[in-house]
């Protein structure tokens, strides 16, 4: 257990104690002094952690000292939170409860118990403090030599983060595989397999091939398989990618039925199916019956570490074995990562070439090792001395895997709070696409993120995520139009590292796809847990004690969570992948410490979900369906609430006196009382409303929300008031606008109706009678434009002509319900366009400078 885990635990506890001392100590009497004493002693010990870390690798006693410090920090946190739980179960404020402690014997008992526990903790802390002298641990306040503070990286404001110009040594591989996909190779269904060890770039190559080849096929899909796949999930995802498939809730989970459905919609269609990260030949034997061979040159492309997968799936097709990079390619890739913002044609300094070659040589041509090592060097001073220090720091002989010493070095090089953030990604399943905003809110709920001079925790957390990307510890899948990371994934080897470090340091435990009887529980208290496709029964749940702080459930089966077991829980994330599990939350009134509640893709029975008891809830992110019901009015009485995001609309607050901290509210139905209540929401940045009754009042209220950056409105008919008389330009900071509904026939679409600084605009079911592109092209800041079913029956079409404008547009989506058959873009229009999404049979006329655009 390295120093950072103790530092994370101590930092969280110190923040908690500081809050108690500031707000509540006067009501604790003599116990308040003990709280202050614990705080002082922990602060002293915290100053010694860096020196302890430098000594731990060669001294088991120091390692044990760090373990003891972590455990006592956890104990302090559990003790104080348990006390708050015991006295904090009524609707009164915490201060009011504390005032009553002196007069109520039961509550005085808990105060006495807290004092006794703190006395024992102080004795333990005193022993820990004395033992540091024995171990020669000094009081150091400066940062250790290898630790680098997180700095604000440059954020790339592009739609697709993957840039093939940054990929080295794969162009020939890509071209060879594209030839194998061509119909003139063989008319039969052929299976091509990219084979190579982990970290060699198989997935990157498959993505490059997919982007280039997919438009040549009638149907195409790329799916991550991973070691622990579920066949029905893969088949359901294939069906969902078919534009003509039945709704997801009408697809049965019977394996035979799914195989027949896939085979049916693929029949007589030329298809490309990419199966990434296949571990053995079981998958092909199970799925091949769903993939018809109609002699139309359909193709299946797989990536695998196992060459037997290739040999068994298609003996007639030789495996494409991916080779390591040569010395020149390795150096090129390394320098691109070490100097990410340098011009491509700029040469490396001559004094760095020797240490660079020395480092590159140790990577053995593995791209993952090169990009991670380059990420480390990007945070260091570009000098031979600093680079040599990195070389000496890495334990090159730690094990037989070439990548692992470099990955471990990159982890050790992080600040303590960045290490906690990285380990947290271990709680998501393999190959899971992780939503950045959701993860950031979890980090904040856990207390991992220091402000470090940033205005908000969220901004600092975004910087931490950017730093992980800069260090190549995560792989960005997509970014929003403002350049922020939107979704990302984690390479298998890096996820293995995160899991290893999390379990070694008692940070968290992952349970994955085993029967409940086979589970080996750790011989320690579980601090955080992730249950991933794991059989769950009553016996299994008994393993979880009251000390658990974060719980993730990615499961298929019915789950019954007895929330009284998780009284100190801060983060609860429940996710059903494709299939919708039944999740029953019982005794949820116990969850007074809960800060983040996420329920995704689930059918939920939450009639007993006592939202008003979750007095510290900050984020509610749920997919509630019509069968779910909870006391929504109670939700709006939570004063700490900051983000409410519901897939299905709920009634908005009747009063904003208790939710003045709200920053996100979507989707909600307005109430009549909003005429005088809503203007109090001065911090509201994102608003999504539907089923509006009084549009005049609504428009007037919207004008008062000057912090608004994103607005979504969804209704059958959008009246004139929402766009006339030119209301929208008054939203000075509005960057994203979504309008769904019929526009009044009396409104003529004009660019002046929209805020001039708008970055993202989505119009849906608008029923325009004319081509809107000439006016929309005048929006000088627009980077993303989505038009879905925007034309009325009177629109003649079938050609959309973009003759001018759109100076910074990067993303364009047109799905006009068959009204548009042709898109023509004049030369010089949309010069920044990188991604175009149109129906398959749309005829495109693009100028030469846009021939590189990705078309989907």
PATIKOL-8916 format. One record per residue (C-alpha): residue in three letters; x, z, y. Coordinates in steps of 0.02 Angstrom, whole numbers, padded with zeros to 5 digits, always signed. Each point is the difference from the previous one (the first is absolute). Example, Ala and Ser with C-alpha at 12.3 -4.5 7.8 and 13.67 -1.06 7.14 Angstrom:
2
ALA+00615+00390-00225SER+00069-00033+00172
REM end
This chain:
856
UNK+00000+00000+00000UNK+00086-00059+00157UNK-00005+00079+00170UNK-00136-00114+00072UNK-00138+00069-00113UNK+00038+00177+00057UNK+00006-00062+00180UNK-00169-00087-00016UNK-00077+00158-00073UNK+00080+00113+00132UNK-00047-00115+00144UNK-00183-00008-00053UNK-00008+00190-00016UNK+00087+00029+00167UNK-00127-00113+00087UNK-00141+00097-00083UNK+00072+00170+00048UNK+00030-00057+00178UNK-00184-00048+00013UNK-00055+00169-00070UNK+00114+00094+00119UNK-00062-00100+00149UNK-00187+00007-00036UNK-00040+00139-00122UNK+00135+00135-00003UNK-00091+00112+00125UNK-00141+00020-00125UNK+00115+00041-00146UNK+00061+00167+00068UNK+00158+00062-00088UNK-00007-00144-00123UNK+00030-00118+00146UNK+00172+00078+00025UNK+00041-00034-00181UNK-00050-00182+00025UNK+00120-00009+00147UNK+00137+00082-00104UNK-00023-00128-00141UNK+00008-00138+00129UNK+00164+00065+00073UNK+00082+00019-00171UNK-00051-00174-00056UNK+00066-00075+00162UNK+00170+00081-00031UNK+00007-00066-00176UNK-00053-00175+00055UNK+00160-00016+00101UNK+00102+00018-00161UNK-00085-00137-00099UNK+00119-00140+00049UNK+00153+00096-00053UNK-00085+00049-00162UNK-00035-00183-00037UNK+00184-00045+00018UNK+00046+00135-00128UNK-00142-00020-00127UNK+00071-00145-00101UNK+00146+00101-00064UNK-00078+00171-00007UNK-00150+00043-00109UNK-00020+00164+00096UNK-00032-00092+00163UNK-00123-00114-00089UNK-00092+00154-00062UNK+00003+00074+00176UNK-00088-00155+00066UNK-00128+00011-00140UNK-00037+00182+00044UNK-00019-00044+00184UNK-00121-00141-00039UNK-00103+00112-00114UNK-00013+00141+00128UNK-00052-00125+00133UNK-00138-00062-00115UNK-00049+00181-00031UNK-00015+00037+00186UNK-00108-00154+00026UNK-00113+00046-00146UNK-00014+00181+00055UNK-00051-00039+00180UNK-00119-00140-00050UNK-00082+00108-00134UNK-00029+00136+00130UNK-00081-00126+00118UNK-00110-00056-00144UNK-00059+00176-00040UNK-00050+00040+00179UNK-00049-00176+00051UNK-00157-00043-00098UNK-00134+00026+00132UNK-00044-00112+00146UNK+00075+00117+00128UNK+00164-00044+00085UNK+00159+00067-00077UNK+00032+00115+00147UNK-00174+00076-00018UNK+00034+00034-00183UNK+00164+00085+00038UNK-00081+00114+00129UNK-00116+00061-00136UNK+00139+00043-00120UNK+00024+00175+00070UNK-00183+00042-00026UNK-00035-00074-00172UNK+00079+00085-00152UNK+00003-00159-00104UNK+00089-00098+00134UNK+00118+00144+00037UNK+00045-00005-00184UNK+00058-00180+00015UNK+00100+00042+00155UNK+00085+00143-00094UNK+00035-00116-00146UNK+00079-00127+00118UNK+00112+00134+00073UNK+00057+00058-00173UNK+00038-00178-00052UNK+00099-00030+00160UNK+00102+00158-00031UNK+00051-00068-00170UNK+00038-00171+00074UNK+00111+00081+00133UNK+00099+00087-00137UNK+00025-00166-00089UNK+00052-00085+00162UNK+00125+00139+00035UNK+00078-00026-00172UNK+00008-00188+00027UNK+00080+00025+00171UNK+00132+00120-00070UNK+00043-00113-00146UNK+00045-00145+00113UNK+00154+00099+00056UNK+00050+00022-00182UNK-00012-00188-00027UNK+00096-00039+00160UNK-00147-00088+00085UNK+00028-00012+00187UNK-00121-00009+00147UNK+00004-00182+00054UNK-00122-00070+00126UNK+00071-00174+00016UNK-00052-00142-00112UNK+00100-00037-00153UNK+00117-00147+00012UNK-00103-00117-00106UNK-00169+00038+00076UNK-00070-00123+00124UNK-00147+00032+00113UNK-00144-00120-00011UNK+00007-00125+00142UNK-00132-00120+00062UNK+00029-00164-00092UNK-00050-00168+00073UNK-00173-00043-00064UNK-00033-00176-00053UNK-00166-00065+00062UNK-00027-00130-00135UNK-00142-00021-00121UNK+00103-00022-00158UNK+00148+00117-00018UNK+00084-00096-00139UNK+00120-00126+00077UNK+00082-00124-00118UNK+00145-00023+00121UNK+00050+00179-00045UNK+00002-00041-00187UNK+00170-00051-00066UNK+00048-00099-00155UNK-00176-00040-00064UNK-00040-00173+00071UNK+00066-00091-00154UNK-00098+00118-00115UNK-00157-00031+00102UNK+00020-00189-00008UNK+00031+00003-00188UNK-00159+00100-00034UNK-00103-00110+00116UNK+00054-00149-00106UNK-00062+00090-00156UNK-00169+00028+00084UNK-00021-00185+00037UNK-00130-00094-00105UNK+00125-00133-00055UNK+00096+00129-00103UNK-00134+00024-00133UNK-00190-00011-00002UNK-00018+00153-00109UNK-00019+00177+00065UNK+00180+00058+00019UNK+00068+00176+00022UNK+00157+00019+00106UNK+00088+00168+00002UNK+00126+00062+00128UNK+00113+00123-00091UNK+00129+00123+00068UNK+00040+00184+00021UNK-00080+00111+00132UNK+00058-00028+00178UNK+00045-00184-00026UNK-00143-00071+00105UNK-00124-00064-00130UNK-00153+00050+00103UNK+00074-00073+00160UNK+00029-00166-00088UNK-00176+00000-00073UNK-00073+00029+00174UNK+00102-00145+00069UNK-00060-00116-00139UNK-00180+00057+00020UNK-00005-00034+00186UNK+00069-00175-00024UNK-00101-00051-00152UNK-00172+00081+00009UNK-00086-00137+00100UNK+00036-00125-00138UNK-00117+00091-00119UNK-00190+00018-00007UNK+00018+00187-00031UNK+00147+00113+00033UNK+00034+00186-00006UNK+00152+00115-00004UNK-00022+00169-00086UNK+00115+00150-00026UNK-00005+00060-00180UNK+00129+00142-00014UNK+00042+00105-00152UNK-00166+00092-00006UNK-00128-00138+00023UNK-00184+00001-00042UNK-00057-00168-00067UNK-00177+00014+00066UNK+00069+00030+00175UNK+00104-00159-00007UNK-00148-00104-00059UNK-00116+00072+00132UNK+00127-00041+00136UNK+00009-00178-00064UNK-00188-00014+00012UNK-00004+00073+00175UNK+00124-00132+00060UNK-00122-00137-00051UNK-00101-00042+00155UNK-00152-00043-00106UNK+00002+00156-00108UNK-00143+00123-00013UNK+00004+00160+00107UNK+00122+00131-00062UNK-00137+00127-00039UNK-00079-00125-00121UNK+00157-00020-00105UNK-00005+00101-00160UNK+00149+00092-00069UNK-00016-00066-00177UNK+00165-00084-00045UNK-00079-00141-00098UNK-00122-00037+00141UNK+00141-00004+00128UNK+00105-00118-00106UNK-00148-00119-00018UNK-00035+00004+00188UNK+00180-00040+00044UNK+00006-00139-00128UNK-00164-00071+00066UNK+00049-00013+00183UNK+00175-00066-00042UNK-00066-00138-00113UNK+00039-00175+00064UNK+00096+00071+00148UNK+00187-00016+00026UNK+00058+00177+00027UNK+00159+00095+00046UNK+00004+00182-00056UNK+00152+00107+00041UNK+00020+00162-00098UNK+00136+00105+00080UNK+00098+00136-00090UNK-00053-00026-00181UNK+00087+00125-00114UNK-00042-00063-00175UNK-00088-00140-00093UNK-00158+00103-00029UNK-00074-00060+00164UNK+00016-00185-00043UNK-00074+00026-00172UNK-00148+00089+00080UNK-00031-00118+00146UNK+00038-00173-00069UNK-00176-00023-00071UNK-00069+00012+00178UNK+00112-00143+00061UNK-00067-00169-00062UNK+00116-00146-00035UNK-00095-00152+00063UNK+00157-00109+00005UNK-00008-00006+00190UNK+00174+00071+00034UNK-00054+00179+00032UNK+00142+00123+00016UNK+00034+00185-00030UNK+00154+00076+00083UNK+00060+00172-00056UNK+00144+00112+00053UNK+00077+00120-00123UNK+00156+00100-00040UNK-00026-00040-00184UNK+00054-00172-00060UNK-00109+00021-00156UNK-00153-00014+00113UNK+00054-00178+00043UNK+00042-00048-00178UNK-00164+00062-00073UNK-00117-00064+00136UNK+00059-00181-00002UNK+00139-00045-00123UNK+00004-00179+00067UNK+00046+00055+00177UNK+00174+00071+00027UNK+00005+00162+00101UNK+00062-00015+00179UNK+00137+00131+00001UNK+00035+00062+00175UNK+00185+00026+00031UNK+00092+00119+00113UNK+00060-00059+00171UNK+00178-00062+00020UNK+00122+00082+00121UNK-00045-00110+00148UNK-00188+00018-00024UNK+00020+00188-00024UNK+00097+00019+00163UNK-00127-00108+00093UNK-00149+00104-00059UNK+00091+00164+00032UNK+00044-00047+00180UNK-00178-00058+00036UNK-00060+00176-00042UNK+00144+00092+00082UNK-00029-00095+00164UNK-00188-00039-00008UNK-00019-00047+00184UNK+00156-00107+00017UNK-00015-00188+00025UNK+00014-00090-00169UNK+00148-00107+00053UNK+00099+00144+00073UNK+00155+00042-00101UNK+00043+00173-00067UNK+00141+00091+00090UNK+00164-00032-00088UNK+00044+00186-00010UNK-00158+00030-00102UNK+00027-00138-00127UNK+00118+00100-00111UNK-00110+00158-00015UNK-00153-00114-00017UNK+00079-00094-00146UNK+00048+00166-00081UNK-00180+00062+00011UNK-00077-00165-00054UNK+00113-00008-00153UNK-00076+00163-00064UNK-00176-00074+00007UNK+00040-00120-00143UNK-00106-00139+00078UNK-00165+00098-00013UNK-00111-00043+00151UNK-00090+00168+00000UNK+00165+00094+00006UNK+00063-00114+00140UNK-00153+00018+00112UNK-00008+00189-00024UNK+00186+00020+00035UNK-00016-00114+00150UNK-00145+00110+00059UNK+00113+00152-00007UNK+00136-00085+00102UNK-00128-00057+00130UNK-00019+00183+00049UNK+00188+00030+00015UNK+00127-00038+00134UNK+00068-00175-00034UNK+00180+00053-00026UNK+00121-00009-00148UNK+00014+00191-00003UNK-00188+00027-00011UNK-00020-00133-00135UNK+00145+00071-00101UNK-00082+00172+00011UNK-00157-00072-00078UNK+00102-00078-00140UNK+00083+00167-00038UNK-00168+00092+00004UNK-00086-00102-00135UNK+00020+00064-00178UNK+00036-00168-00081UNK+00013+00073-00175UNK-00159+00106+00000UNK-00078-00100-00143UNK-00002-00169-00081UNK-00122-00082+00120UNK+00088-00100+00134UNK-00140+00027+00127UNK-00027+00186-00019UNK+00154+00070+00091UNK-00042-00107+00152UNK-00184+00047-00004UNK+00047+00184-00017UNK+00121-00016+00146UNK-00135-00078+00109UNK-00114+00146-00042UNK+00134+00132+00034UNK+00039-00084+00167UNK-00175+00032+00070UNK-00051+00143+00115UNK-00095+00136-00094UNK-00172-00049+00064UNK+00028-00184-00044UNK+00042+00054-00178UNK-00166+00091-00012UNK-00090-00155+00063UNK+00089-00109-00128UNK-00038+00116-00146UNK-00184-00002+00048UNK-00015-00185-00048UNK+00030+00054-00181UNK-00180+00060-00005UNK-00066-00179+00007UNK-00008-00102-00161UNK+00130-00131-00043UNK-00019-00162+00100UNK-00137+00080+00105UNK-00025-00078+00171UNK+00011+00153+00114UNK-00098+00001+00164UNK+00120+00060+00134UNK-00129+00082+00114UNK-00072+00102-00142UNK+00172+00059-00057UNK+00048+00048+00178UNK-00152+00113+00013UNK+00049+00083-00164UNK+00176+00032+00064UNK-00072+00078+00157UNK-00118+00110-00102UNK+00146+00063-00104UNK+00101+00043+00155UNK+00150-00109-00045UNK+00021-00085+00168UNK+00095+00079+00146UNK-00042-00066+00173UNK+00183-00037+00045UNK-00047-00046+00178UNK-00144-00117-00048UNK-00168+00022+00088UNK-00100+00020-00163UNK+00029+00040-00183UNK-00072-00171-00047UNK+00127-00094+00106UNK+00143+00099-00077UNK-00073-00034-00174UNK-00008-00186+00037UNK+00184+00008+00049UNK+00039+00088-00165UNK-00087-00140-00095UNK+00098-00129+00099UNK+00160+00093-00042UNK-00041-00006-00186UNK-00028-00187+00019UNK+00163-00021+00095UNK+00090+00090-00141UNK-00087-00116-00126UNK-00080+00150-00088UNK-00171-00082+00014UNK-00056-00182-00004UNK-00117-00047+00142UNK-00148-00105-00061UNK-00079-00035+00169UNK+00002+00053+00181UNK-00137+00011+00129UNK+00001-00113+00152UNK+00085+00136+00104UNK+00145+00000-00122UNK-00041+00164-00089UNK+00016+00013-00188UNK-00172-00023-00077UNK+00031+00001-00188UNK+00155+00023-00105UNK+00060+00021-00179UNK+00146+00088-00084UNK+00120-00083-00122UNK-00010+00071-00177UNK+00177+00069+00005UNK-00026+00083+00169UNK-00165+00073-00060UNK+00092+00068-00152UNK+00124+00081+00120UNK-00142+00076+00103UNK-00083+00070-00158UNK+00166+00070-00063UNK+00039+00087+00164UNK-00179+00065+00019UNK-00001+00079-00173UNK+00179+00065+00010UNK-00037+00090+00163UNK-00173+00064-00048UNK-00071-00109+00138UNK-00133-00075-00113UNK-00048-00055-00176UNK-00070-00166-00062UNK-00116-00009-00151UNK-00021-00176-00063UNK-00100-00073-00145UNK+00018+00128-00136UNK-00128+00096-00099UNK-00035+00172+00066UNK+00073+00078-00157UNK+00165-00095+00023UNK+00032+00059+00177UNK+00155+00107+00019UNK-00028+00112+00149UNK+00149+00056+00105UNK+00052+00182-00017UNK-00032+00032+00184UNK-00142-00001+00123UNK-00061-00175+00039UNK+00014-00030+00187UNK-00068-00177+00007UNK-00073-00108-00139UNK-00050-00180-00030UNK-00115-00039-00147UNK+00014-00185-00043UNK-00113-00069-00137UNK+00020+00165-00089UNK-00123+00075-00122UNK-00074+00153+00082UNK-00091+00142-00085UNK-00034+00181+00038UNK+00160+00055-00086UNK+00103-00122+00104UNK-00072+00063+00165UNK+00047+00179-00047UNK+00182-00046+00028UNK-00029-00015+00186UNK+00018+00161+00097UNK-00051+00054+00174UNK+00167-00049+00076UNK-00032-00189-00007UNK+00005-00081+00173UNK-00030-00186-00034UNK-00103-00076-00140UNK-00014-00187-00036UNK-00119-00066-00133UNK+00010-00184-00051UNK-00114+00005-00150UNK-00129-00095-00099UNK-00096+00139-00083UNK-00122+00127+00064UNK+00094+00134+00094UNK-00066+00174+00032UNK+00102+00092+00130UNK-00031+00186+00016UNK+00057+00019+00179UNK+00010+00188-00012UNK+00163-00031-00096UNK+00073-00094+00149UNK-00034+00122+00141UNK+00162-00040+00091UNK-00017-00188-00014UNK+00048-00102+00155UNK-00015-00179-00065UNK-00128-00066-00125UNK+00000-00186-00042UNK-00120-00066-00132UNK+00011-00185-00044UNK-00092-00103-00130UNK+00086-00167-00033UNK-00130-00138-00028UNK-00109+00107-00112UNK-00094+00132+00097UNK+00019+00173-00076UNK-00117+00144+00025UNK+00087+00138+00094UNK-00082+00168+00014UNK+00064+00123+00128UNK-00058+00176-00030UNK+00029+00155+00106UNK+00067-00110+00140UNK-00039+00141+00124UNK+00165+00075-00059UNK+00100-00142+00078UNK+00025+00077+00172UNK+00182-00055+00008UNK-00040-00183-00039UNK+00062-00118+00136UNK-00016-00169-00085UNK-00143-00055-00113UNK+00003-00178-00069UNK-00127-00067-00125UNK+00021-00185-00037UNK-00096-00119-00112UNK-00099+00138-00082UNK-00179+00044-00036UNK-00006+00178+00061UNK-00119+00141-00034UNK+00037+00110+00149UNK-00162+00088+00035UNK+00098+00162-00007UNK+00139-00063+00114UNK+00001+00134+00134UNK+00081-00098+00141UNK-00034+00134+00131UNK+00108+00122-00099UNK+00149-00118+00011UNK+00043+00075+00167UNK+00175-00078+00008UNK-00047-00177-00053UNK+00087-00132+00105UNK-00031-00161-00098UNK-00151-00058-00100UNK+00024-00170-00081UNK-00137-00039-00124UNK-00096-00140-00083UNK-00170+00084-00006UNK-00138-00102-00082UNK-00188+00014+00017UNK-00011+00122-00146UNK+00120+00122+00082UNK-00065+00130+00118UNK+00076+00139+00099UNK-00040+00097+00156UNK+00068-00122+00129UNK-00053+00110+00146UNK+00115+00134-00068UNK+00144-00124+00007UNK-00013-00016+00188UNK+00014+00188+00022UNK+00182+00001-00059UNK+00103+00024+00157UNK+00164-00059-00078UNK-00072-00169-00052UNK+00102-00150+00060UNK-00036-00146-00116UNK-00164-00047-00085UNK-00004-00164-00093UNK-00147-00042-00114UNK-00028-00165-00088UNK-00189+00026+00007UNK-00075+00054+00167UNK-00044+00181+00034UNK-00093+00077+00147UNK+00113+00035+00147UNK+00019+00171+00081UNK-00145+00075+00099UNK+00123+00089+00113UNK+00183-00027+00039UNK+00039+00175+00060UNK+00084+00044-00166UNK+00077-00170-00041UNK+00088-00038+00163UNK+00161-00031-00099UNK-00074-00149-00092UNK+00112-00154+00003UNK-00085-00105-00135UNK-00186-00015-00036UNK-00057-00141-00115UNK-00131-00049-00062UNK-00134+00101+00089UNK-00179-00024+00059UNK-00023+00056+00182UNK-00122+00137+00044UNK-00117+00004+00149UNK+00094+00151+00069UNK+00156-00107+00025UNK-00062-00046+00173UNK+00068+00165+00066UNK+00114+00060-00141UNK+00115-00143-00047UNK+00101-00010+00164UNK+00084+00164-00050UNK+00097-00093-00134UNK+00148-00035+00112UNK+00124-00011-00145UNK-00099-00128-00101UNK+00112-00150-00040UNK-00095-00087-00140UNK-00189-00017-00009UNK-00111-00092-00124UNK-00189+00002+00028UNK-00149-00084-00080UNK-00190+00003+00011UNK+00000+00029+00187UNK-00173+00027+00075UNK+00030+00014+00188UNK+00128-00132+00047UNK-00005+00029+00188UNK+00045+00182-00024UNK+00129-00045-00131UNK+00087-00125+00115UNK+00006+00124+00143UNK+00073+00132-00114UNK+00133-00117-00068UNK+00063-00029+00176UNK+00047+00184+00012UNK+00113+00001-00154UNK+00161-00046+00088UNK+00112+00051-00147UNK-00083-00126-00115UNK+00119-00124-00084UNK-00113-00060-00142UNK-00187-00034+00005UNK-00110-00061-00143UNK-00185-00038+00021UNK-00110-00055-00144UNK-00184-00044+00021UNK-00120-00142-00043UNK-00024-00057+00180UNK+00128+00036+00135UNK-00097-00001+00164UNK+00061-00066+00165UNK+00047+00173+00062UNK+00151+00011-00114UNK+00085-00153+00077UNK-00092-00020+00164UNK+00022+00034+00142UNK+00181-00011-00053UNK+00007+00178-00066UNK+00146-00020-00120UNK+00139-00033+00128UNK-00024+00178+00060UNK+00079+00067-00159UNK+00173+00005+00074UNK+00094+00051-00157UNK-00106-00091-00130UNK+00111-00095-00122UNK-00115-00031-00149UNK-00181-00058+00004UNK-00119-00033-00145UNK-00175-00066+00038UNK-00120-00035-00144UNK-00173-00066+00040UNK-00096-00142+00081UNK+00041-00030+00182UNK-00141-00032+00121UNK-00034-00185+00025UNK+00007+00033+00188UNK+00183+00049-00008UNK+00131-00135+00020UNK+00164+00045-00083UNK+00135+00020+00131UNK+00175+00072-00008UNK-00042+00110+00150UNK-00122+00097-00109UNK+00146+00078-00094UNK+00139+00117+00053UNK+00148-00110+00050UNK+00124+00112-00094UNK-00094-00016-00166UNK+00119-00016-00150UNK-00125-00014-00144UNK-00175-00076+00006UNK-00124-00016-00144UNK-00168-00086+00023UNK-00124-00006-00144UNK-00177-00068-00018UNK+00003-00046+00185UNK-00109-00158-00015UNK+00089-00100+00136UNK-00066-00173+00040UNK+00167-00066+00063UNK+00185-00001-00048UNK+00073+00163+00069UNK+00185-00046-00013UNK+00022-00072+00174UNK-00053+00165+00079UNK+00083+00116-00126UNK+00163-00093+00024UNK+00007+00070+00177UNK+00028+00176-00065UNK+00186+00008+00036UNK+00037+00159-00103UNK-00100-00045-00156UNK+00106+00011-00159UNK-00136+00005-00134UNK-00165-00094+00001UNK-00131+00010-00139UNK-00159-00105+00005UNK-00125+00024-00142UNK-00168-00091-00006UNK-00002-00015+00189UNK-00102-00160+00018UNK-00188-00022+00011UNK-00100-00131-00094UNK+00002-00107+00158UNK+00189-00018-00003UNK+00039-00178-00050UNK+00185+00020-00044UNK+00086-00037-00112UNK+00166-00001+00097UNK+00082+00140+00097UNK+00126-00062+00127UNK+00131+00113+00078UNK+00066-00101+00144UNK+00080+00136+00105UNK+00037+00185+00014UNK+00035+00138-00127UNK+00180+00027+00062UNK+00037+00151-00113UNK-00125-00019-00143UNK+00080+00042-00168UNK-00151+00014-00118UNK-00154-00111-00006UNK-00143+00017-00123UNK-00146-00122-00001UNK-00141+00024-00126UNK-00149-00084+00077UNK-00117-00015-00149UNK+00025-00186-00029UNK-00029-00047+00182UNK+00182-00048+00026UNK+00082-00134-00107UNK+00148-00042+00111UNK+00122+00093+00112UNK+00108-00092+00126UNK+00137+00086+00100UNK+00083-00095+00141UNK+00187+00000+00028UNK+00061+00154+00095UNK-00155+00103-00044UNK+00021+00162-00099UNK+00191-00011+00002UNK+00018+00174-00080UNK-00123-00028-00144UNK+00067+00061-00168UNK-00157+00023-00106UNK-00157-00107-00016UNK-00147+00045-00112UNK-00134-00134-00024UNK-00118-00055-00140UNK+00090-00098-00135UNK-00073-00172+00040UNK+00029+00008+00188UNK+00095-00153+00063UNK+00146+00054+00109UNK+00085-00097+00139UNK+00147+00104+00058UNK+00144-00053+00114UNK+00176-00012-00075UNK+00052+00170+00071UNK-00138+00086-00101UNK+00041-00077-00170UNK+00087+00163-00050UNK-00160+00102+00021UNK-00062+00094-00153UNK-00172-00068-00046UNK-00116+00102-00109
REM end
